[in-house]
Amino acid sequence: MKYNIRGNKIDVTEAIDNYIKEKLSRLDKYLDDNDEVEAKAVISARGKDQKVEVTIWSGKYNIRAEETNPDLYSAIDLVIDKLERQFKKYKGKIASKKVKIAVMPEIEDLFEEDEQHIVRRKEVFLKPIDEEEAITQMELLGHTFFVFKNVDTDKINVVYKRNDGDYGIIEAN
């Protein structure tokens, strides 16, 4: 597994770096090909809280989790536990269907609340997938929407989670 650990307004010490790598190694048992897997961890400080965001990319899926806690090491433990639960939940689902999930970078908020200007731009590769695979990928990322190219219609679609727990699809013409 390749590691990319960085701090946002916080210095990442060697002890923190080693602790994150040690904890991430717990997830090796869920990964098929460790050489192709990249784990990105971002640590940031918000007031008294420490926020840890981890995204794991592989050729088959993306898993993302974040956790906030006053104690940095507790936040790391909690985010690793959350990732492990996601792996357990989706590993069987992915293996049983033998689904090829599109590899897409995480899609983060594009707008700040107070000022409405673009603060981040992402370029994504839209691999043709079906709606069920798009829902699985959205759930793996922990997002409420997912942009994909529909394999059946060859159109750009957005699947989103509705407030009632169901899903909706937006089709572009």
N, C-alpha and C positions, 0 to 999 in steps of 0.2 A: 504494500500500500504506500502511495506517495502522500506526504503530508504537506499542507500549506497552513501554517499557524501564524496568525498575526493579531496584533492588538490595535484597537481603535481608541486613542487617548489613554492607553495603558501600555506599559512595557511588559513584554512577554519574557520572563526570566527563563533560564535553562531549566529550573525546577518545574515551572508551569508547563513548558514545552514537553519535558519528559513525562509529566503526569498525564497530559492529554494523549500523548502517543501510547503510553501504557494502557490507558483506559480504552482507547480506540482499538487496540490489539484484541480486546475481548470480542470484537465484532468479526474478526477474521474467519471464524467458523461459518459465518453466513455468506461469505464472499467466495465466488467460484474461482476467479483469476485475480489474485492479489496484485500482480504487476500492472494491471490495467486500471486499478481502482485508485481514485484520488479523494482524499478527505481534506476539506477546507474548514478550518475553525477560525472564527472571529470572536475576540474577546473585547468587550467594551464596558466602560464604567458609566453608570447613570446615577448620579447622586451617590447614595450609599449602596446601591445595588450593582452587582456585577452581572453582565449579560453574556451568555455563551451561545453562539450560533454555530451549528455544525451541519455541513452538507457533504454527502458522500455520493460521488459520481462513479458509475461503472458503465460498461457497454450495454447493460440491460435495464438499469433502473437508477433513479435518483431518490435518495432519502434525505430529509431535512428535518431538523428539530432545533428548538431554541428554548433556553431556560434562563430565568432571572432569579438571583438569590443574593443576599448580603454577603455570603461567604463564597468566594470564587471556586474553591474546591468542591463545595456542595453543588454549585451550579453545574460544574463539569460532570459530577457524578449523576445528577438528575438528567442532564441532556443525554448522556450515554445510556442510561436506563430507558429513556424515551425512545432512542434510536433502536435499542435492542428489542423493545416491544414492537416497534414498527417492522423490524426485520422478521420477527417471529410471526406476526400477523400476515404479512404479505409474502413471505418466502414460500409457504405452501400454496398460496393462491397463484403465484407466478409459476412455480414449478409444475403444478397440476395442469395449467392451461398452456404451458410452454409459450407464453406471450412474449413477443419482442416489443419492448416498450421504447418509445422514442427517447433519445437522450437529449434533454433540453435543460439549459441553465435555469436556475431558480428565477422566478419572476417576482421582483420585489415592488414595493410601493413606488409609483412614479411621481407622486405629488406629495409635497409637505402639506400639513393641515392649514397653516396660516397663509402661506404664500403658494399660489398655484403656478409653479414653474417646474419644468422637467428637471429632475435632479439625477436621474440615471437612465441610461438607454441600454437595452440588451438586444443583441442580435441572436436569433434563434434559428435552429435547423428544424424544419417541419417535415418529419418523416411520416409518410402516410400510415395511419393507424385507424382502427375502428373506434366507435364511441365507447365501448366497454373498456378498451385498453386506455383510452383517454381518461376515463373516470378513475381507473386504477392508478395511472400516473399522477393525476391531480391529488389523490388521497396519499400517495407515497410522499409527495412534496409537502403535504399539509396545507395546500392552498385552497381557496374557494373557487378558483377558476383555472382553466387550462386551455391554451391555444393549440390547435392541431390541424393537420390536413386529413380530411376524411377519406379513407381508402375507397369507400363506396361511391361518393359523389365527386371526388377530386377537388373539393372546395375547402376553403379555410373555415374552420368551425371553432367555436368557443363553448366548452362545457362548463357549467357553473353549478354550485351547490345552492339550492334555494333555502329560504328560511324555514320551510316546513320539512326539510331533510331530504327532499327529492332533488332531482337534477334537471337542469334545463340545457338546451342547445341553441346557440345562435349561429345561423348560417350566413356566410357572406355570399353575395351574388357577383 
